[in-house]
Amino acid sequence: MTDVYGIWRQAEALRQIDALAGFLATRYPDSPDTRRALAERAESGRAAAVAGDVGEAWDRIRDLRDHADCWAGHPHHPGEPGAAELDALVWDYAKDLLRTELRPGERDVPEAALTLSMLHHAHREICEYREADAAARADAHYLAGRGAMAVELGHLPAARRELGRLRAVAARFEDADDE
């Protein structure tokens, strides 16, 4: 079976490297040596990520981030996105990696469809509770999105875990709704 978690970690690393390298390439217009050194670090990190050495890739990310931190506060500084935004950004990278890795027949299509349907139902249910506040609705959006992403990735155990987390959020409001 394809190591979906490993692919996700590779995608996280590649996204970080691209964001940091792109930002840093514009910060040193008068220093070709610095730009070249940073580009070599980025390429080394990409090569490590593609080879599956995510630890080495994250070491290069830390190097790039140390350089980018000198520019903290700059309007184009990549910064740290929120969890939902980060998942969406990484998903774009993971889709491309997965297309080359997933073997035919690795997905259980009927179970995937049922899990996706249950995720959508639980999500709608939480959002319809009068007692659900904005934080609970945000949790529901986030968990349903992660679950749907896991289904799309073909990782049904992860999708079921997110469904369980979503149901736990819904359970907080079911008792109040019965009263």
Secondary structure as GFF3:
##gff-version 3
##sequence-region A 1 179
A	DSSP	alpha_helix	4	25	.	.	.	ID=ss1
A	DSSP	alpha_helix	32	50	.	.	.	ID=ss2
A	DSSP	alpha_helix	54	69	.	.	.	ID=ss3
A	DSSP	alpha_helix	83	101	.	.	.	ID=ss4
A	DSSP	alpha_helix	109	128	.	.	.	ID=ss5
A	DSSP	alpha_helix	134	153	.	.	.	ID=ss6
A	DSSP	alpha_helix	156	178	.	.	.	ID=ss7
###
